[in-house]
Amino acid sequence: MSITLVASLISAATALFVAAMTYTLSKRREREADWRKIKLEQYREFILALSGVTGRRATDVDQLRYSDSVNTLSLVAPAPVLEALYAFQDEIGARNTNKSQQAHDAALTRLLMEIRRDIHPATKADASFQFRLYDAPSPRVTGPSS
């Protein structure tokens, strides 16, 4: 075999290897991006459902939506998010007879921090931030005009 033939074969093999690696890495990035998008959609649905059961405005339909969103997170959320979710569920659950706003906010903060950590790297400012939920304002009650 001549040197030019060996060099050509090595060049062709290298080009084929580089093309295959580029394709594989590109597909992996696409799958990861799709997975992040699915997770973000599920986390968004969870937050919307949680908002629906906050305070006085919760209905049975809202409760079902919230339950469905919590259960769906089991499919996409990593273990740290699920552990924080279960701790939050334990805090807000009917079996908890020692409920407190501080414990609620701490469990919510831990849950949201884990969700944020899952979808993007945490920033230094996140470490000391405390999350809260807000309810819709009470409708104004107006009596008959006098």
N, C-alpha and C positions, 0 to 999 in steps of 0.2 A: 504494500500500500504506500502510496506517495504521501508526503507530508501535507500537500494541499488537500488531498481527499480527507485525511484525518482531521485537519483543521476545519474543513467544511462540515464534517459530521459533528464535531464538537460544537461548532457555532450553531448548527441546526438544532442539536439537542438542547443547548443552552437557551436558544430562542423559544423552543417549545416549552421548556420548563418554566421560563419567565412568564410566558403567556398563560400557562396553566395556573401558576401561582397568583397572577394578577386576577384572573377570572375567579378563582376560589376566594380570594380575599375580598373582592368586590361583592360577590354573592353573600358572603358572611356579613359584611357591613349592611347590605340591603336587608337581610333577615333581622339583624339587630335593630335597625331603624324601624322596621315594621313592628317588631316586638315592643319597642319603646312607645310607638304610637298606640298600640293596643292597650298597654299599661296605662298610658296617660288618659285614654278614653275611659277606662274602668275606674281610675282614681277620680276623674272628673264626675262620673256618674255617682260614685260613692259620696263625694262632697255635696252634690246636688240633693241626693237622697237624705243625707244627714241634715242638711239645711231644712228639708221638708218636715223632719220630725223634731225640729228644735222649737221649744217653747209651746205656745198655746195653739198653734195652727195645725198640728199633726192630725191626720185623718187615718182611717184604717188603710186606705190606698197608699198613703205616704209610708205607713209602717211596713206594708208589703214591699214597696219599692226599696226601702232601706234594707230590709232583710235580704232581698234578692241581691242587692249590691254588695252587702257584706259577704254573702255566700259566693258570689262571683269572684271576689278578690282572692278566694282560695285557689283559683286557677292561675292567676298571674302574679300575685304578690310573693316576694321572697319571705323566708322565715322571720327575719326581724320585723317586717311590716305586720305579718300575721300575729306575732307575739304581742306587739303593741296594740293591734286591733282587738285581740282577745282580752287584753288587760282593760282596754277602754270599754268593751262590752260588759266585762265584769263590774266595772265602776258604775255604769249607767243602768245595769240590769235590776230587775225587780227584787232579786234575792239579796241585793246589797242594802242592808238596813243602816249602814253608817255612811251615807252619801254626804259629800261636802263639795262645795264649789271649787275649792282648792284642789282636791283630789281629781275632780272631773277635768279641770283645766290642765293639770299635770299629765293625766292620761291622754287627753286630746293632744297636748303639745308633743308628747312622745310619739304618738301615732303620726301626726302630721310631719314631724321631723324625719321619721323613718320613710314616709312616702316621698318626701322631698329628696332625701338621700338616695332613694331608689331611682328617681327620675332625673336627678342632676346632682352634681357634687355639692355638698353643703358649703355654705360660705361661713366665714368666721362670725358674722353677725347672727347667724341662725342659732349658735350655741346658747345664747342667753335670751332668746326670744320666747315669749309666752303667747300661745294662741288662745283665742276665745271664739265662741259662736255668738252670732247675733240673731235675735228674733225680730220678726216684723213688728213695727210699732203698733200699739193698740189703736183700733179705729176710734175716732172721736165720737163720743156719744152726745148727740144734740137732742135736747128736749123740745117740746112744742114752744113756739114763740109766745111770749106773753105780751 
